[in-house]
Amino acid sequence: MGTLRDLQYALQEKIEELRQRDALIDELELELDQKDELIQKLQNELDKYRSVIRPATQQAQQQSAGTLQGEQRTKRQAISAEPTAFDIQDLSHVTLPFYPKSPQSKELIKEAILDNDFMKNLELSQIQEIVDCMYPVEYGKDSCIIKEGDVGSLVYVMEDGKVEVTKEGVKLCTMGPGKVFGELAILYNCTRTATVKKRHSGSFGESADA
């Protein structure tokens, strides 16, 4: 009887040990699920912030050009580049326009490109071409520079002032001088995934047809 009782106790201890291990495994699995959920949430936020760097529309560029022709420059500008559709085989025959600009504007554009995750790996000669072909544009306070869902191919570099970025009516961030936005539609040939509006009066930068 004593031997049987000892075996029963040993069996109960093993069962309890297994239960504790199962409880620990459940706890670890729950912790992993929570971490996976957090990682996914952070990844979604990262993708969301990357996607808001969208190009401004051709309509916005035309409106800004009209503003430059019709009134004195009282607001800030932005720096943008708008490529036209072409066959890649014809690149050797493409001549990009050149717009004179101050050394300060050149350096601002270059530093903004080198600070951008999607454009910093361009060759220096390509960066120089982008700098050279940019020209000034202006937007007044509360002007819509980029509208979510639109088709466009403009790239902007903030020279001064601030813009507010929203997606589906929810504010994502505010951007200031020295930031590039609008390059993703050029790189991925997609529509705008966010809206960008000017929130403060001042100069906005320069823009170029590529």
Sine and cosine of phi, psi and omega as CSV:
sin_phi,cos_phi,sin_psi,cos_psi,sin_omega,cos_omega
0.00,0.00,-0.65,0.76,-0.01,-1.00
-0.88,0.47,-0.67,0.75,0.01,-1.00
-0.91,0.42,-0.66,0.75,0.03,-1.00
-0.89,0.45,-0.67,0.74,0.01,-1.00
-0.89,0.45,-0.65,0.76,0.03,-1.00
-0.89,0.46,-0.65,0.76,0.03,-1.00
-0.90,0.43,-0.62,0.79,0.03,-1.00
-0.90,0.43,-0.69,0.72,0.04,-1.00
-0.88,0.48,-0.70,0.71,0.00,-1.00
-0.88,0.47,-0.64,0.77,0.02,-1.00
-0.91,0.42,-0.67,0.74,0.03,-1.00
-0.89,0.45,-0.64,0.77,0.02,-1.00
-0.89,0.45,-0.68,0.74,0.03,-1.00
-0.90,0.44,-0.66,0.75,0.03,-1.00
-0.88,0.47,-0.69,0.72,0.00,-1.00
-0.91,0.42,-0.63,0.78,0.03,-1.00
-0.89,0.45,-0.68,0.73,0.04,-1.00
-0.90,0.44,-0.63,0.78,0.04,-1.00
-0.89,0.46,-0.67,0.74,0.01,-1.00
-0.90,0.44,-0.64,0.77,0.03,-1.00
-0.91,0.41,-0.66,0.75,0.04,-1.00
-0.88,0.48,-0.67,0.74,0.02,-1.00
-0.89,0.45,-0.65,0.76,0.02,-1.00
-0.91,0.42,-0.67,0.74,0.03,-1.00
-0.88,0.47,-0.69,0.73,0.03,-1.00
-0.87,0.49,-0.66,0.75,-0.01,-1.00
-0.90,0.43,-0.69,0.73,0.01,-1.00
-0.91,0.41,-0.64,0.77,0.03,-1.00
-0.90,0.44,-0.64,0.77,0.05,-1.00
-0.90,0.45,-0.67,0.74,0.02,-1.00
-0.90,0.44,-0.65,0.76,0.05,-1.00
-0.90,0.44,-0.65,0.76,0.04,-1.00
-0.87,0.49,-0.67,0.74,0.01,-1.00
-0.91,0.42,-0.64,0.77,0.02,-1.00
-0.93,0.36,-0.63,0.78,0.06,-1.00
-0.88,0.48,-0.65,0.76,0.02,-1.00
-0.90,0.43,-0.65,0.76,0.02,-1.00
-0.91,0.41,-0.68,0.73,0.02,-1.00
-0.87,0.49,-0.68,0.73,0.01,-1.00
-0.90,0.44,-0.64,0.77,0.01,-1.00
-0.90,0.43,-0.69,0.72,0.02,-1.00
-0.91,0.41,-0.60,0.80,0.04,-1.00
-0.91,0.42,-0.65,0.76,0.04,-1.00
-0.89,0.45,-0.66,0.75,0.02,-1.00
-0.90,0.44,-0.66,0.75,0.02,-1.00
-0.89,0.46,-0.71,0.71,0.03,-1.00
-0.89,0.46,-0.60,0.80,-0.02,-1.00
-0.91,0.41,-0.69,0.72,-0.02,-1.00
-0.94,0.33,-0.54,0.84,0.06,-1.00
-0.93,0.36,-0.59,0.81,-0.08,-1.00
-0.96,0.29,-0.29,0.96,-0.06,-1.00
-0.99,0.17,-0.16,0.99,0.02,-1.00
-0.99,0.15,0.98,0.19,-0.15,-0.99
-0.95,-0.32,0.35,-0.94,0.01,-1.00
-0.99,0.12,0.43,-0.90,0.05,-1.00
-0.99,0.14,0.44,-0.90,-0.09,-1.00
-0.98,0.18,0.32,-0.95,0.06,-1.00
-0.90,0.44,-0.56,0.83,0.01,-1.00
-0.89,0.46,-0.67,0.74,0.02,-1.00
-0.89,0.45,-0.61,0.79,0.02,-1.00
-0.91,0.41,-0.67,0.74,0.01,-1.00
-0.90,0.43,-0.64,0.77,0.02,-1.00
-0.89,0.45,-0.66,0.75,-0.02,-1.00
-0.93,0.37,-0.58,0.81,0.03,-1.00
-0.90,0.44,-0.64,0.77,0.05,-1.00
-0.89,0.45,-0.60,0.80,0.02,-1.00
-0.91,0.42,-0.67,0.75,-0.01,-1.00
-0.90,0.44,-0.59,0.81,-0.04,-1.00
-0.98,0.19,-0.52,0.86,-0.16,-0.99
-1.00,-0.08,-0.26,0.97,-0.05,-1.00
-0.47,-0.88,0.26,-0.97,0.01,-1.00
-0.93,0.36,0.41,-0.91,0.01,-1.00
-0.97,0.23,0.95,-0.31,0.01,-1.00
-0.88,-0.48,-0.04,1.00,-0.08,-1.00
-0.79,-0.61,0.22,-0.98,-0.02,-1.00
-0.98,0.22,0.25,-0.97,-0.05,-1.00
-0.89,-0.46,0.07,-1.00,0.12,-0.99
-0.74,-0.68,0.20,-0.98,-0.02,-1.00
-0.93,-0.38,0.86,-0.52,-0.03,-1.00
-0.68,-0.74,0.34,-0.94,0.07,-1.00
-0.68,-0.73,0.76,-0.65,-0.04,-1.00
-0.86,-0.51,0.95,-0.30,0.01,-1.00
-0.98,0.17,0.51,-0.86,0.10,-0.99
-0.99,-0.16,0.38,-0.92,-0.02,-1.00
-0.93,0.36,0.69,-0.72,0.03,-1.00
-0.39,-0.92,0.33,-0.95,0.09,-1.00
-0.98,0.19,0.73,-0.68,-0.06,-1.00
-0.87,0.49,-0.42,0.91,0.03,-1.00
-0.94,0.34,-0.31,0.95,-0.02,-1.00
-1.00,-0.04,0.08,1.00,-0.06,-1.00
-0.84,0.54,-0.58,0.81,-0.05,-1.00
-0.92,0.40,-0.30,0.95,-0.02,-1.00
-0.98,-0.17,-0.01,1.00,-0.04,-1.00
-1.00,0.08,0.77,-0.64,0.07,-1.00
-0.93,-0.37,0.91,-0.42,-0.03,-1.00
-0.98,0.18,0.61,-0.79,0.03,-1.00
-0.94,0.34,0.39,-0.92,0.02,-1.00
-0.85,-0.53,0.75,-0.66,0.02,-1.00
-0.83,-0.56,0.86,-0.51,0.02,-1.00
-0.88,0.48,0.55,-0.84,0.03,-1.00
-0.41,-0.91,0.29,-0.96,-0.04,-1.00
-0.95,0.31,0.40,-0.92,0.07,-1.00
-0.83,0.55,-0.57,0.82,0.00,-1.00
-0.91,0.42,-0.67,0.74,0.02,-1.00
-0.92,0.40,-0.65,0.76,0.04,-1.00
-0.86,0.51,-0.72,0.70,-0.04,-1.00
-0.92,0.39,-0.62,0.79,0.03,-1.00
-0.87,0.49,-0.73,0.69,-0.01,-1.00
-0.89,0.46,-0.73,0.69,-0.03,-1.00
-0.87,0.49,-0.74,0.68,-0.01,-1.00
-0.90,0.43,-0.60,0.80,0.02,-1.00
-0.91,0.42,-0.65,0.76,0.02,-1.00
-0.91,0.41,-0.70,0.72,-0.02,-1.00
-0.92,0.39,-0.34,0.94,0.01,-1.00
-1.00,-0.01,-0.10,1.00,-0.06,-1.00
-1.00,-0.05,0.77,-0.64,-0.07,-1.00
-0.87,0.50,-0.52,0.85,-0.11,-0.99
-1.00,-0.01,-0.32,0.95,-0.10,-0.99
-0.89,-0.45,-0.19,0.98,-0.10,-0.99
-0.92,0.39,-0.30,0.95,-0.02,-1.00
-1.00,-0.03,0.09,1.00,0.09,-1.00
-0.90,0.43,0.43,-0.90,0.09,-1.00
-0.93,0.36,0.46,-0.89,-0.04,-1.00
-0.87,0.50,-0.56,0.83,0.02,-1.00
-0.91,0.41,-0.59,0.81,0.04,-1.00
-0.93,0.36,-0.66,0.75,0.04,-1.00
-0.88,0.48,-0.66,0.75,0.00,-1.00
-0.90,0.44,-0.61,0.79,0.03,-1.00
-0.90,0.43,-0.65,0.76,0.03,-1.00
-0.89,0.45,-0.69,0.72,0.01,-1.00
-0.86,0.51,-0.71,0.71,-0.09,-1.00
-0.92,0.40,-0.57,0.82,-0.13,-0.99
-1.00,-0.04,0.10,0.99,0.03,-1.00
-0.99,0.11,0.52,-0.85,-0.02,-1.00
-0.65,-0.76,0.35,-0.94,-0.13,-0.99
-0.95,0.32,0.61,-0.79,0.21,-0.98
-0.69,-0.73,0.36,-0.93,-0.02,-1.00
-0.74,-0.68,0.47,-0.88,0.11,-0.99
-0.62,-0.78,0.69,-0.73,0.06,-1.00
-0.99,0.16,0.15,-0.99,0.00,-1.00
-0.85,0.53,0.68,-0.73,0.01,-1.00
0.94,0.34,0.17,0.98,0.08,-1.00
-0.94,0.35,0.62,-0.79,0.06,-1.00
-1.00,0.01,0.93,-0.36,-0.04,-1.00
-1.00,0.06,-0.69,0.73,0.03,-1.00
-0.76,-0.65,0.71,-0.71,0.03,-1.00
-0.90,-0.45,0.79,-0.61,-0.01,-1.00
-0.82,0.57,0.75,-0.66,0.02,-1.00
1.00,-0.07,-0.25,0.97,0.01,-1.00
-0.95,0.30,0.34,-0.94,0.13,-0.99
-0.98,-0.18,0.74,-0.67,0.00,-1.00
-0.19,-0.98,0.15,-0.99,-0.06,-1.00
-0.58,-0.82,0.47,0.88,0.03,-1.00
-1.00,0.02,0.60,-0.80,0.14,-0.99
-0.91,-0.41,0.69,-0.73,-0.01,-1.00
-0.87,-0.49,0.56,-0.83,0.20,-0.98
-0.82,-0.58,0.85,-0.52,0.00,-1.00
-0.92,0.38,0.81,-0.58,0.10,-0.99
-1.00,-0.10,-0.60,0.80,0.03,-1.00
-0.29,-0.96,0.21,-0.98,-0.05,-1.00
0.99,0.12,-0.17,-0.98,-0.01,-1.00
-0.62,-0.78,0.48,-0.88,0.09,-1.00
-0.79,-0.61,0.45,-0.89,0.04,-1.00
-0.94,-0.34,0.75,-0.66,-0.03,-1.00
-0.96,-0.29,0.80,-0.60,0.01,-1.00
-0.77,-0.64,0.46,-0.89,0.07,-1.00
-0.70,-0.72,0.85,-0.52,-0.05,-1.00
0.81,0.59,0.62,0.78,0.05,-1.00
0.99,0.14,-0.04,1.00,-0.02,-1.00
-0.98,-0.22,0.79,-0.61,0.00,-1.00
-0.93,0.36,0.77,-0.64,0.01,-1.00
-0.98,-0.18,-0.71,0.70,-0.04,-1.00
-0.19,-0.98,0.11,-0.99,0.13,-0.99
-0.85,-0.52,0.71,-0.70,-0.01,-1.00
-0.89,-0.45,0.57,-0.82,-0.01,-1.00
-0.85,-0.53,-0.28,-0.96,-0.08,-1.00
-0.84,0.54,0.53,-0.85,0.07,-1.00
0.99,0.15,0.25,0.97,-0.01,-1.00
-0.93,-0.38,0.64,-0.76,0.07,-1.00
-1.00,-0.08,0.68,-0.73,0.19,-0.98
-0.53,-0.85,0.53,-0.85,0.01,-1.00
0.97,-0.25,0.06,1.00,-0.06,-1.00
-0.99,0.13,-0.33,0.95,-0.10,-1.00
-0.92,0.40,-0.59,0.80,0.00,-1.00
-0.90,0.43,-0.51,0.86,0.05,-1.00
-0.96,0.28,-0.70,0.72,-0.07,-1.00
-0.94,0.33,-0.59,0.81,-0.11,-0.99
-0.90,-0.44,0.04,1.00,0.04,-1.00
0.79,0.62,0.78,0.62,-0.04,-1.00
-0.82,-0.57,0.23,-0.97,0.04,-1.00
-0.98,0.19,0.20,-0.98,-0.03,-1.00
-0.94,0.34,0.69,-0.73,-0.02,-1.00
-0.96,-0.27,0.08,1.00,0.01,-1.00
-0.43,-0.90,0.24,-0.97,0.06,-1.00
-0.95,-0.32,0.69,-0.72,0.02,-1.00
-0.85,-0.53,0.83,-0.56,-0.01,-1.00
-0.82,-0.58,0.58,-0.82,0.08,-1.00
-0.98,0.22,0.76,-0.65,-0.05,-1.00
-0.92,-0.39,-0.25,0.97,-0.02,-1.00
-0.69,-0.72,0.63,-0.78,0.02,-1.00
-0.95,0.31,0.42,-0.91,-0.05,-1.00
0.61,-0.79,0.05,-1.00,0.01,-1.00
-0.96,0.29,0.49,-0.87,-0.07,-1.00
-0.88,-0.47,-0.46,0.89,0.08,-1.00
0.58,-0.82,-0.55,-0.83,-0.02,-1.00
-0.69,-0.72,0.30,-0.95,-0.05,-1.00
-0.56,-0.83,0.42,-0.91,-0.04,-1.00
-0.57,-0.82,0.54,-0.84,0.12,-0.99
-1.00,0.05,0.79,-0.61,0.02,-1.00
-0.93,-0.37,0.00,0.00,0.00,0.00
